[in-house]
């Protein structure tokens, strides 16, 4: 294998790592947004149940 081929192989490997890292970061950000949206929805449902005169049985 020539030195030029080794350089291209190393460059491809490095770029592949960066692409995978970016995908992990983006996936984590999207997952966090989805979790926060679900938490807000759950808090809203809880607030509706806890309102005076609501359907909550104590």
C-alpha distance matrix in Angstrom:
0.0 3.8 6.7 8.2 6.3 6.8 10.2 11.0 10.3 12.6 15.0 15.4 16.0 18.5 20.2 20.6 22.3 24.6 25.6 26.4 28.4 30.3 31.1 32.5 34.5 35.9 36.7 38.6 40.5 41.6 42.6 44.6 46.4 47.3 48.6 50.7 52.1 53.1 54.6 56.7 57.9 58.9 60.7 62.6 63.6 64.7 66.7 68.4 69.4 70.8 73.0 76.8 78.3 74.9 74.5 73.5 75.7 76.4
3.8 0.0 3.8 5.4 5.3 6.4 8.8 10.1 10.7 12.5 14.3 15.5 16.6 18.4 20.1 21.1 22.8 24.6 25.8 27.1 28.8 30.4 31.7 33.2 34.9 36.2 37.5 39.2 40.9 42.1 43.4 45.2 46.9 48.0 49.4 51.3 52.7 53.9 55.4 57.3 58.6 59.8 61.5 63.2 64.5 65.7 67.5 69.2 70.4 71.6 73.8 77.5 79.1 75.9 75.6 74.7 77.0 77.7
6.7 3.8 0.0 3.8 5.5 5.1 6.3 8.8 9.8 10.5 12.3 14.2 15.3 16.4 18.3 19.8 21.1 22.6 24.3 25.8 27.0 28.6 30.3 31.6 33.1 34.6 36.0 37.6 39.1 40.6 41.9 43.5 45.2 46.6 47.9 49.6 51.2 52.5 53.8 55.6 57.2 58.3 59.8 61.6 63.1 64.1 65.8 67.7 68.9 70.0 72.1 75.9 77.6 74.5 74.3 73.4 75.7 76.3
8.2 5.4 3.8 0.0 3.8 5.4 5.1 6.3 8.6 9.9 10.5 12.3 14.2 15.3 16.4 18.2 20.0 21.2 22.4 24.3 25.8 26.9 28.6 30.3 31.6 32.8 34.4 36.2 37.5 38.8 40.4 42.1 43.5 44.9 46.4 48.1 49.4 50.9 52.4 54.1 55.5 56.9 58.4 60.0 61.5 62.7 64.3 66.1 67.5 68.7 70.6 74.4 76.1 72.9 72.9 72.1 74.5 75.2
6.3 5.3 5.5 3.8 0.0 3.8 5.4 5.1 6.1 8.6 9.7 10.5 12.2 14.1 15.2 16.3 18.3 20.0 20.9 22.4 24.3 25.6 26.8 28.6 30.3 31.4 32.6 34.6 36.1 37.2 38.6 40.5 42.0 43.1 44.7 46.6 47.8 49.1 50.7 52.5 53.8 55.0 56.8 58.4 59.7 61.0 62.7 64.4 65.7 67.0 69.0 72.8 74.4 71.1 70.9 70.1 72.5 73.3
6.8 6.4 5.1 5.4 3.8 0.0 3.8 5.5 5.0 6.1 8.5 9.8 10.4 12.2 14.1 15.2 16.5 18.4 19.9 21.0 22.5 24.3 25.7 27.0 28.7 30.2 31.4 33.0 34.7 36.1 37.3 39.0 40.8 42.0 43.2 45.1 46.6 47.8 49.2 51.2 52.6 53.6 55.3 57.1 58.4 59.5 61.3 63.1 64.3 65.4 67.6 71.3 73.0 69.8 69.6 68.6 70.9 71.5
10.2 8.8 6.3 5.1 5.4 3.8 0.0 3.8 5.4 5.1 6.0 8.5 9.8 10.4 12.1 14.0 15.3 16.5 18.2 19.9 21.0 22.4 24.2 25.7 27.0 28.4 30.0 31.6 32.9 34.5 35.9 37.4 39.0 40.5 41.9 43.5 45.0 46.5 47.8 49.5 51.1 52.3 53.8 55.5 57.0 58.2 59.7 61.6 63.0 64.0 66.0 69.8 71.6 68.4 68.4 67.5 69.9 70.5
11.0 10.1 8.8 6.3 5.1 5.5 3.8 0.0 3.8 5.4 5.0 6.0 8.5 9.8 10.4 12.0 14.2 15.3 16.2 18.2 19.8 20.9 22.3 24.2 25.7 26.7 28.2 30.1 31.4 32.6 34.2 36.0 37.4 38.6 40.3 42.0 43.2 44.7 46.3 47.9 49.3 50.7 52.3 53.8 55.3 56.6 58.2 59.9 61.3 62.5 64.5 68.2 69.9 66.7 66.6 65.8 68.3 69.1
10.3 10.7 9.8 8.6 6.1 5.0 5.4 3.8 0.0 3.8 5.4 5.1 6.1 8.6 9.9 10.5 12.4 14.4 15.3 16.5 18.4 20.0 21.0 22.6 24.5 25.7 26.8 28.6 30.4 31.5 32.7 34.6 36.3 37.3 38.7 40.7 42.1 43.3 44.8 46.7 48.0 49.1 50.9 52.6 53.8 55.0 56.9 58.5 59.7 61.0 63.1 66.9 68.5 65.2 65.0 64.1 66.5 67.2
12.6 12.5 10.5 9.9 8.6 6.1 5.1 5.4 3.8 0.0 3.8 5.5 5.1 6.1 8.5 9.7 10.6 12.4 14.2 15.4 16.5 18.4 20.0 21.1 22.6 24.3 25.6 27.1 28.7 30.3 31.4 33.0 34.8 36.2 37.4 39.1 40.8 42.0 43.3 45.2 46.8 47.8 49.3 51.2 52.6 53.6 55.3 57.2 58.4 59.5 61.6 65.4 67.1 64.0 63.9 62.8 65.2 65.8
15.0 14.3 12.3 10.5 9.7 8.5 6.0 5.0 5.4 3.8 0.0 3.8 5.4 5.1 6.1 8.4 9.9 10.6 12.2 14.2 15.3 16.5 18.3 20.0 21.1 22.4 24.1 25.8 27.0 28.5 30.1 31.6 33.1 34.6 36.0 37.6 39.1 40.6 42.0 43.6 45.2 46.5 47.9 49.6 51.1 52.3 53.8 55.7 57.1 58.2 60.1 63.9 65.7 62.5 62.6 61.7 64.2 64.9
15.4 15.5 14.2 12.3 10.5 9.8 8.5 6.0 5.1 5.5 3.8 0.0 3.8 5.5 5.2 6.0 8.6 9.9 10.4 12.2 14.2 15.3 16.4 18.3 20.0 20.9 22.2 24.3 25.7 26.8 28.2 30.1 31.6 32.7 34.3 36.1 37.4 38.7 40.4 42.1 43.4 44.7 46.4 48.0 49.3 50.6 52.3 53.9 55.3 56.6 58.6 62.4 64.0 60.7 60.6 59.8 62.3 63.2
16.0 16.6 15.3 14.2 12.2 10.4 9.8 8.5 6.1 5.1 5.4 3.8 0.0 3.8 5.5 5.1 6.3 8.8 9.9 10.6 12.4 14.3 15.4 16.6 18.5 20.0 21.0 22.6 24.5 25.8 26.8 28.6 30.5 31.6 32.8 34.8 36.3 37.4 38.8 40.8 42.2 43.2 44.9 46.7 48.0 49.1 50.9 52.7 53.8 55.0 57.2 60.9 62.6 59.3 59.1 58.2 60.5 61.2
18.5 18.4 16.4 15.3 14.1 12.2 10.4 9.8 8.6 6.1 5.1 5.5 3.8 0.0 3.8 5.4 5.1 6.4 8.7 10.0 10.6 12.4 14.3 15.4 16.6 18.4 19.9 21.2 22.7 24.5 25.7 27.1 28.9 30.4 31.5 33.2 34.9 36.3 37.5 39.3 40.9 42.0 43.4 45.3 46.8 47.8 49.4 51.3 52.6 53.7 55.7 59.5 61.3 58.2 58.2 57.2 59.6 60.2
20.2 20.1 18.3 16.4 15.2 14.1 12.1 10.4 9.9 8.5 6.1 5.2 5.5 3.8 0.0 3.8 5.4 5.1 6.2 8.6 9.8 10.5 12.3 14.3 15.3 16.4 18.2 19.9 21.1 22.4 24.1 25.7 27.0 28.5 30.1 31.6 33.0 34.6 36.0 37.6 39.1 40.5 42.0 43.6 45.1 46.4 47.9 49.6 51.1 52.3 54.2 57.9 59.7 56.5 56.6 55.8 58.4 59.2
20.6 21.1 19.8 18.2 16.3 15.2 14.0 12.0 10.5 9.7 8.4 6.0 5.1 5.4 3.8 0.0 3.8 5.4 5.1 6.2 8.6 9.9 10.6 12.4 14.3 15.3 16.3 18.4 20.0 21.0 22.3 24.3 25.8 26.9 28.4 30.3 31.6 32.8 34.4 36.3 37.5 38.8 40.5 42.2 43.4 44.7 46.4 48.1 49.4 50.7 52.7 56.5 58.1 54.8 54.7 53.9 56.3 57.2
22.3 22.8 21.1 20.0 18.3 16.5 15.3 14.2 12.4 10.6 9.9 8.6 6.3 5.1 5.4 3.8 0.0 3.8 5.5 5.2 6.1 8.6 9.9 10.6 12.3 14.2 15.2 16.5 18.4 20.0 20.9 22.5 24.5 25.7 26.8 28.6 30.3 31.5 32.7 34.7 36.2 37.2 38.8 40.7 42.0 43.0 44.8 46.7 47.8 48.9 51.1 54.8 56.6 53.4 53.3 52.3 54.6 55.2
24.6 24.6 22.6 21.2 20.0 18.4 16.5 15.3 14.4 12.4 10.6 9.9 8.8 6.4 5.1 5.4 3.8 0.0 3.8 5.4 5.0 6.1 8.6 9.8 10.5 12.1 14.0 15.3 16.5 18.3 19.7 21.0 22.6 24.3 25.6 27.0 28.7 30.2 31.4 33.1 34.8 36.0 37.3 39.1 40.7 41.8 43.3 45.2 46.6 47.6 49.6 53.3 55.2 52.1 52.2 51.3 53.9 54.5
25.6 25.8 24.3 22.4 20.9 19.9 18.2 16.2 15.3 14.2 12.2 10.4 9.9 8.7 6.2 5.1 5.5 3.8 0.0 3.8 5.4 5.1 6.2 8.7 10.0 10.5 12.1 14.2 15.3 16.4 18.1 19.9 21.1 22.4 24.1 25.8 27.0 28.5 30.1 31.7 33.1 34.5 36.1 37.6 39.1 40.4 42.0 43.6 45.1 46.4 48.2 52.0 53.7 50.5 50.5 49.8 52.5 53.3
26.4 27.1 25.8 24.3 22.4 21.0 19.9 18.2 16.5 15.4 14.2 12.2 10.6 10.0 8.6 6.2 5.2 5.4 3.8 0.0 3.8 5.4 5.0 6.2 8.7 9.9 10.4 12.3 14.3 15.3 16.2 18.2 20.0 20.9 22.3 24.3 25.7 26.8 28.3 30.3 31.6 32.6 34.4 36.2 37.4 38.6 40.4 42.1 43.3 44.6 46.7 50.4 52.0 48.8 48.6 47.7 50.2 51.0
28.4 28.8 27.0 25.8 24.3 22.5 21.0 19.8 18.4 16.5 15.3 14.2 12.4 10.6 9.8 8.6 6.1 5.0 5.4 3.8 0.0 3.8 5.4 5.1 6.2 8.6 9.8 10.6 12.4 14.3 15.2 16.5 18.5 20.0 21.0 22.6 24.5 25.8 26.8 28.8 30.4 31.4 32.8 34.8 36.2 37.2 38.8 40.8 42.0 43.0 45.1 48.9 50.7 47.6 47.6 46.6 49.1 49.6
30.3 30.4 28.6 26.9 25.6 24.3 22.4 20.9 20.0 18.4 16.5 15.3 14.3 12.4 10.5 9.9 8.6 6.1 5.1 5.4 3.8 0.0 3.8 5.4 5.1 6.0 8.4 9.8 10.6 12.2 14.0 15.3 16.6 18.3 19.8 21.2 22.7 24.4 25.6 27.1 28.8 30.2 31.5 33.1 34.8 36.0 37.4 39.2 40.8 41.9 43.7 47.5 49.3 46.2 46.4 45.6 48.3 49.1
31.1 31.7 30.3 28.6 26.8 25.7 24.2 22.3 21.0 20.0 18.3 16.4 15.4 14.3 12.3 10.6 9.9 8.6 6.2 5.0 5.4 3.8 0.0 3.8 5.5 5.1 5.9 8.4 9.8 10.5 11.9 14.0 15.3 16.3 18.1 19.9 21.1 22.4 24.1 25.8 27.0 28.4 30.1 31.6 32.9 34.3 36.0 37.6 39.0 40.3 42.2 46.0 47.6 44.4 44.3 43.7 46.3 47.2
32.5 33.2 31.6 30.3 28.6 27.0 25.7 24.2 22.6 21.1 20.0 18.3 16.6 15.4 14.3 12.4 10.6 9.8 8.7 6.2 5.1 5.4 3.8 0.0 3.8 5.5 5.1 6.1 8.6 10.0 10.4 12.1 14.3 15.3 16.2 18.3 20.0 21.0 22.2 24.3 25.7 26.7 28.3 30.2 31.5 32.5 34.3 36.1 37.3 38.5 40.6 44.4 46.0 42.8 42.7 41.8 44.2 44.9
34.5 34.9 33.1 31.6 30.3 28.7 27.0 25.7 24.5 22.6 21.1 20.0 18.5 16.6 15.3 14.3 12.3 10.5 10.0 8.7 6.2 5.1 5.5 3.8 0.0 3.8 5.4 5.1 6.2 8.7 9.8 10.5 12.4 14.3 15.2 16.6 18.5 20.0 21.0 22.7 24.5 25.7 26.8 28.7 30.4 31.3 32.8 34.8 36.2 37.1 39.1 42.8 44.7 41.7 42.0 41.0 43.6 44.2
35.9 36.2 34.6 32.8 31.4 30.2 28.4 26.7 25.7 24.3 22.4 20.9 20.0 18.4 16.4 15.3 14.2 12.1 10.5 9.9 8.6 6.0 5.1 5.5 3.8 0.0 3.8 5.4 5.1 6.2 8.5 9.8 10.7 12.4 14.2 15.5 16.7 18.5 20.0 21.3 22.8 24.4 25.8 27.2 28.9 30.3 31.6 33.3 35.0 36.2 37.9 41.7 43.4 40.3 40.6 39.9 42.7 43.6
36.7 37.5 36.0 34.4 32.6 31.4 30.0 28.2 26.8 25.6 24.1 22.2 21.0 19.9 18.2 16.3 15.2 14.0 12.1 10.4 9.8 8.4 5.9 5.1 5.4 3.8 0.0 3.8 5.5 5.2 6.0 8.5 9.9 10.6 12.2 14.3 15.4 16.5 18.3 20.1 21.2 22.5 24.3 25.8 27.1 28.4 30.2 31.8 33.1 34.5 36.4 40.2 41.7 38.5 38.5 37.7 40.4 41.4
38.6 39.2 37.6 36.2 34.6 33.0 31.6 30.1 28.6 27.1 25.8 24.3 22.6 21.2 19.9 18.4 16.5 15.3 14.2 12.3 10.6 9.8 8.4 6.1 5.1 5.4 3.8 0.0 3.8 5.5 5.0 6.0 8.6 9.8 10.4 12.2 14.2 15.2 16.2 18.3 19.9 20.8 22.3 24.3 25.7 26.6 28.3 30.2 31.4 32.5 34.6 38.3 40.1 37.0 37.1 36.1 38.6 39.3
40.5 40.9 39.1 37.5 36.1 34.7 32.9 31.4 30.4 28.7 27.0 25.7 24.5 22.7 21.1 20.0 18.4 16.5 15.3 14.3 12.4 10.6 9.8 8.6 6.2 5.1 5.5 3.8 0.0 3.8 5.4 5.1 6.3 8.7 9.9 10.6 12.4 14.4 15.3 16.6 18.6 20.0 21.0 22.7 24.5 25.7 26.9 28.8 30.5 31.4 33.2 36.9 38.8 35.8 36.3 35.5 38.3 39.0
41.6 42.1 40.6 38.8 37.2 36.1 34.5 32.6 31.5 30.3 28.5 26.8 25.8 24.5 22.4 21.0 20.0 18.3 16.4 15.3 14.3 12.2 10.5 10.0 8.7 6.2 5.2 5.5 3.8 0.0 3.8 5.4 5.1 6.3 8.7 10.0 10.6 12.4 14.3 15.5 16.7 18.5 20.0 21.3 22.8 24.4 25.8 27.3 28.9 30.3 32.0 35.8 37.3 34.2 34.5 34.0 36.9 37.9
42.6 43.4 41.9 40.4 38.6 37.3 35.9 34.2 32.7 31.4 30.1 28.2 26.8 25.7 24.1 22.3 20.9 19.7 18.1 16.2 15.2 14.0 11.9 10.4 9.8 8.5 6.0 5.0 5.4 3.8 0.0 3.8 5.4 5.1 6.2 8.7 9.9 10.6 12.3 14.3 15.4 16.5 18.3 20.0 21.2 22.4 24.3 25.9 27.1 28.5 30.5 34.3 35.8 32.5 32.5 31.7 34.4 35.4
44.6 45.2 43.5 42.1 40.5 39.0 37.4 36.0 34.6 33.0 31.6 30.1 28.6 27.1 25.7 24.3 22.5 21.0 19.9 18.2 16.5 15.3 14.0 12.1 10.5 9.8 8.5 6.0 5.1 5.4 3.8 0.0 3.8 5.4 5.0 6.2 8.6 9.9 10.4 12.3 14.3 15.2 16.3 18.3 20.0 20.8 22.3 24.3 25.7 26.6 28.6 32.4 34.2 31.2 31.5 30.6 33.3 34.0
46.4 46.9 45.2 43.5 42.0 40.8 39.0 37.4 36.3 34.8 33.1 31.6 30.5 28.9 27.0 25.8 24.5 22.6 21.1 20.0 18.5 16.6 15.3 14.3 12.4 10.7 9.9 8.6 6.3 5.1 5.4 3.8 0.0 3.8 5.4 5.2 6.2 8.7 9.8 10.6 12.4 14.3 15.3 16.6 18.5 19.9 21.0 22.7 24.5 25.7 27.2 31.0 32.8 29.8 30.3 29.8 32.8 33.8
47.3 48.0 46.6 44.9 43.1 42.0 40.5 38.6 37.3 36.2 34.6 32.7 31.6 30.4 28.5 26.9 25.7 24.3 22.4 20.9 20.0 18.3 16.3 15.3 14.3 12.4 10.6 9.8 8.7 6.3 5.1 5.4 3.8 0.0 3.8 5.5 5.1 6.2 8.6 10.0 10.7 12.3 14.3 15.4 16.6 18.3 20.0 21.3 22.8 24.4 26.1 29.9 31.3 28.1 28.2 27.7 30.7 31.9
48.6 49.4 47.9 46.4 44.7 43.2 41.9 40.3 38.7 37.4 36.0 34.3 32.8 31.5 30.1 28.4 26.8 25.6 24.1 22.3 21.0 19.8 18.1 16.2 15.2 14.2 12.2 10.4 9.9 8.7 6.2 5.0 5.4 3.8 0.0 3.8 5.4 5.1 6.1 8.7 9.9 10.5 12.2 14.2 15.3 16.3 18.2 20.0 21.1 22.3 24.5 28.2 29.8 26.6 26.7 25.8 28.5 29.4
50.7 51.3 49.6 48.1 46.6 45.1 43.5 42.0 40.7 39.1 37.6 36.1 34.8 33.2 31.6 30.3 28.6 27.0 25.8 24.3 22.6 21.2 19.9 18.3 16.6 15.5 14.3 12.2 10.6 10.0 8.7 6.2 5.2 5.5 3.8 0.0 3.8 5.4 5.0 6.2 8.6 9.8 10.4 12.2 14.2 15.1 16.3 18.3 19.9 20.8 22.6 26.3 28.2 25.3 25.9 25.1 28.1 28.8
52.1 52.7 51.2 49.4 47.8 46.6 45.0 43.2 42.1 40.8 39.1 37.4 36.3 34.9 33.0 31.6 30.3 28.7 27.0 25.7 24.5 22.7 21.1 20.0 18.5 16.7 15.4 14.2 12.4 10.6 9.9 8.6 6.2 5.1 5.4 3.8 0.0 3.8 5.4 5.2 6.3 8.7 9.9 10.6 12.5 14.3 15.3 16.7 18.6 20.0 21.4 25.2 26.8 23.7 24.3 24.0 27.2 28.4
53.1 53.9 52.5 50.9 49.1 47.8 46.5 44.7 43.3 42.0 40.6 38.7 37.4 36.3 34.6 32.8 31.5 30.2 28.5 26.8 25.8 24.4 22.4 21.0 20.0 18.5 16.5 15.2 14.4 12.4 10.6 9.9 8.7 6.2 5.1 5.4 3.8 0.0 3.8 5.5 5.1 6.1 8.6 9.8 10.6 12.2 14.2 15.4 16.6 18.3 20.2 24.0 25.3 22.0 22.1 21.5 24.5 25.8
54.6 55.4 53.8 52.4 50.7 49.2 47.8 46.3 44.8 43.3 42.0 40.4 38.8 37.5 36.0 34.4 32.7 31.4 30.1 28.3 26.8 25.6 24.1 22.2 21.0 20.0 18.3 16.2 15.3 14.3 12.3 10.4 9.8 8.6 6.1 5.0 5.4 3.8 0.0 3.8 5.4 5.1 6.1 8.5 9.9 10.4 12.1 14.2 15.3 16.3 18.4 22.1 23.9 20.8 21.3 20.2 23.2 24.0
56.7 57.3 55.6 54.1 52.5 51.2 49.5 47.9 46.7 45.2 43.6 42.1 40.8 39.3 37.6 36.3 34.7 33.1 31.7 30.3 28.8 27.1 25.8 24.3 22.7 21.3 20.1 18.3 16.6 15.5 14.3 12.3 10.6 10.0 8.7 6.2 5.2 5.5 3.8 0.0 3.8 5.4 5.1 6.1 8.6 9.8 10.4 12.3 14.3 15.2 16.6 20.4 22.2 19.4 20.4 19.8 23.1 24.1
57.9 58.6 57.2 55.5 53.8 52.6 51.1 49.3 48.0 46.8 45.2 43.4 42.2 40.9 39.1 37.5 36.2 34.8 33.1 31.6 30.4 28.8 27.0 25.7 24.5 22.8 21.2 19.9 18.6 16.7 15.4 14.3 12.4 10.7 9.9 8.6 6.3 5.1 5.4 3.8 0.0 3.8 5.5 5.1 6.2 8.6 9.8 10.6 12.5 14.3 15.7 19.4 20.7 17.5 18.1 17.9 21.3 22.8
58.9 59.8 58.3 56.9 55.0 53.6 52.3 50.7 49.1 47.8 46.5 44.7 43.2 42.0 40.5 38.8 37.2 36.0 34.5 32.6 31.4 30.2 28.4 26.7 25.7 24.4 22.5 20.8 20.0 18.5 16.5 15.2 14.3 12.3 10.5 9.8 8.7 6.1 5.1 5.4 3.8 0.0 3.8 5.4 5.1 6.1 8.6 9.9 10.6 12.2 14.5 18.1 19.4 16.2 16.3 15.5 18.6 19.8
60.7 61.5 59.8 58.4 56.8 55.3 53.8 52.3 50.9 49.3 47.9 46.4 44.9 43.4 42.0 40.5 38.8 37.3 36.1 34.4 32.8 31.5 30.1 28.3 26.8 25.8 24.3 22.3 21.0 20.0 18.3 16.3 15.3 14.3 12.2 10.4 9.9 8.6 6.1 5.1 5.5 3.8 0.0 3.8 5.5 5.0 6.1 8.6 9.9 10.4 12.3 16.1 18.0 15.2 16.2 15.2 18.3 19.1
62.6 63.2 61.6 60.0 58.4 57.1 55.5 53.8 52.6 51.2 49.6 48.0 46.7 45.3 43.6 42.2 40.7 39.1 37.6 36.2 34.8 33.1 31.6 30.2 28.7 27.2 25.8 24.3 22.7 21.3 20.0 18.3 16.6 15.4 14.2 12.2 10.6 9.8 8.5 6.1 5.1 5.4 3.8 0.0 3.8 5.4 5.0 6.2 8.7 9.9 10.8 14.6 16.2 13.4 14.7 14.6 18.2 19.5
63.6 64.5 63.1 61.5 59.7 58.4 57.0 55.3 53.8 52.6 51.1 49.3 48.0 46.8 45.1 43.4 42.0 40.7 39.1 37.4 36.2 34.8 32.9 31.5 30.4 28.9 27.1 25.7 24.5 22.8 21.2 20.0 18.5 16.6 15.3 14.2 12.5 10.6 9.9 8.6 6.2 5.1 5.5 3.8 0.0 3.8 5.5 5.1 6.3 8.7 10.2 13.8 14.7 11.4 11.9 11.8 15.3 17.1
64.7 65.7 64.1 62.7 61.0 59.5 58.2 56.6 55.0 53.6 52.3 50.6 49.1 47.8 46.4 44.7 43.0 41.8 40.4 38.6 37.2 36.0 34.3 32.5 31.3 30.3 28.4 26.6 25.7 24.4 22.4 20.8 19.9 18.3 16.3 15.1 14.3 12.2 10.4 9.8 8.6 6.1 5.0 5.4 3.8 0.0 3.8 5.4 5.1 6.2 8.8 12.3 13.8 10.8 11.4 10.2 13.4 14.4
66.7 67.5 65.8 64.3 62.7 61.3 59.7 58.2 56.9 55.3 53.8 52.3 50.9 49.4 47.9 46.4 44.8 43.3 42.0 40.4 38.8 37.4 36.0 34.3 32.8 31.6 30.2 28.3 26.9 25.8 24.3 22.3 21.0 20.0 18.2 16.3 15.3 14.2 12.1 10.4 9.8 8.6 6.1 5.0 5.5 3.8 0.0 3.8 5.4 5.1 6.3 10.1 12.2 9.8 11.7 11.0 14.5 15.3
68.4 69.2 67.7 66.1 64.4 63.1 61.6 59.9 58.5 57.2 55.7 53.9 52.7 51.3 49.6 48.1 46.7 45.2 43.6 42.1 40.8 39.2 37.6 36.1 34.8 33.3 31.8 30.2 28.8 27.3 25.9 24.3 22.7 21.3 20.0 18.3 16.7 15.4 14.2 12.3 10.6 9.9 8.6 6.2 5.1 5.4 3.8 0.0 3.8 5.5 5.5 9.1 10.1 7.3 9.1 9.6 13.4 15.1
69.4 70.4 68.9 67.5 65.7 64.3 63.0 61.3 59.7 58.4 57.1 55.3 53.8 52.6 51.1 49.4 47.8 46.6 45.1 43.3 42.0 40.8 39.0 37.3 36.2 35.0 33.1 31.4 30.5 28.9 27.1 25.7 24.5 22.8 21.1 19.9 18.6 16.6 15.3 14.3 12.5 10.6 9.9 8.7 6.3 5.1 5.4 3.8 0.0 3.8 5.7 8.5 9.0 5.7 6.4 6.0 9.7 11.5
70.8 71.6 70.0 68.7 67.0 65.4 64.0 62.5 61.0 59.5 58.2 56.6 55.0 53.7 52.3 50.7 48.9 47.6 46.4 44.6 43.0 41.9 40.3 38.5 37.1 36.2 34.5 32.5 31.4 30.3 28.5 26.6 25.7 24.4 22.3 20.8 20.0 18.3 16.3 15.2 14.3 12.2 10.4 9.9 8.7 6.2 5.1 5.5 3.8 0.0 3.8 6.5 8.5 6.5 8.3 6.8 10.0 10.6
73.0 73.8 72.1 70.6 69.0 67.6 66.0 64.5 63.1 61.6 60.1 58.6 57.2 55.7 54.2 52.7 51.1 49.6 48.2 46.7 45.1 43.7 42.2 40.6 39.1 37.9 36.4 34.6 33.2 32.0 30.5 28.6 27.2 26.1 24.5 22.6 21.4 20.2 18.4 16.6 15.7 14.5 12.3 10.8 10.2 8.8 6.3 5.5 5.7 3.8 0.0 3.8 6.2 5.4 8.6 8.5 11.7 12.6
76.8 77.5 75.9 74.4 72.8 71.3 69.8 68.2 66.9 65.4 63.9 62.4 60.9 59.5 57.9 56.5 54.8 53.3 52.0 50.4 48.9 47.5 46.0 44.4 42.8 41.7 40.2 38.3 36.9 35.8 34.3 32.4 31.0 29.9 28.2 26.3 25.2 24.0 22.1 20.4 19.4 18.1 16.1 14.6 13.8 12.3 10.1 9.1 8.5 6.5 3.8 0.0 3.8 5.4 8.8 8.8 11.2 11.8
78.3 79.1 77.6 76.1 74.4 73.0 71.6 69.9 68.5 67.1 65.7 64.0 62.6 61.3 59.7 58.1 56.6 55.2 53.7 52.0 50.7 49.3 47.6 46.0 44.7 43.4 41.7 40.1 38.8 37.3 35.8 34.2 32.8 31.3 29.8 28.2 26.8 25.3 23.9 22.2 20.7 19.4 18.0 16.2 14.7 13.8 12.2 10.1 9.0 8.5 6.2 3.8 0.0 3.8 6.7 8.0 10.1 11.6
74.9 75.9 74.5 72.9 71.1 69.8 68.4 66.7 65.2 64.0 62.5 60.7 59.3 58.2 56.5 54.8 53.4 52.1 50.5 48.8 47.6 46.2 44.4 42.8 41.7 40.3 38.5 37.0 35.8 34.2 32.5 31.2 29.8 28.1 26.6 25.3 23.7 22.0 20.8 19.4 17.5 16.2 15.2 13.4 11.4 10.8 9.8 7.3 5.7 6.5 5.4 5.4 3.8 0.0 3.8 5.5 8.6 10.9
74.5 75.6 74.3 72.9 70.9 69.6 68.4 66.6 65.0 63.9 62.6 60.6 59.1 58.2 56.6 54.7 53.3 52.2 50.5 48.6 47.6 46.4 44.3 42.7 42.0 40.6 38.5 37.1 36.3 34.5 32.5 31.5 30.3 28.2 26.7 25.9 24.3 22.1 21.3 20.4 18.1 16.3 16.2 14.7 11.9 11.4 11.7 9.1 6.4 8.3 8.6 8.8 6.7 3.8 0.0 3.8 6.4 9.7
73.5 74.7 73.4 72.1 70.1 68.6 67.5 65.8 64.1 62.8 61.7 59.8 58.2 57.2 55.8 53.9 52.3 51.3 49.8 47.7 46.6 45.6 43.7 41.8 41.0 39.9 37.7 36.1 35.5 34.0 31.7 30.6 29.8 27.7 25.8 25.1 24.0 21.5 20.2 19.8 17.9 15.5 15.2 14.6 11.8 10.2 11.0 9.6 6.0 6.8 8.5 8.8 8.0 5.5 3.8 0.0 3.8 6.4
75.7 77.0 75.7 74.5 72.5 70.9 69.9 68.3 66.5 65.2 64.2 62.3 60.5 59.6 58.4 56.3 54.6 53.9 52.5 50.2 49.1 48.3 46.3 44.2 43.6 42.7 40.4 38.6 38.3 36.9 34.4 33.3 32.8 30.7 28.5 28.1 27.2 24.5 23.2 23.1 21.3 18.6 18.3 18.2 15.3 13.4 14.5 13.4 9.7 10.0 11.7 11.2 10.1 8.6 6.4 3.8 0.0 3.8
76.4 77.7 76.3 75.2 73.3 71.5 70.5 69.1 67.2 65.8 64.9 63.2 61.2 60.2 59.2 57.2 55.2 54.5 53.3 51.0 49.6 49.1 47.2 44.9 44.2 43.6 41.4 39.3 39.0 37.9 35.4 34.0 33.8 31.9 29.4 28.8 28.4 25.8 24.0 24.1 22.8 19.8 19.1 19.5 17.1 14.4 15.3 15.1 11.5 10.6 12.6 11.8 11.6 10.9 9.7 6.4 3.8 0.0
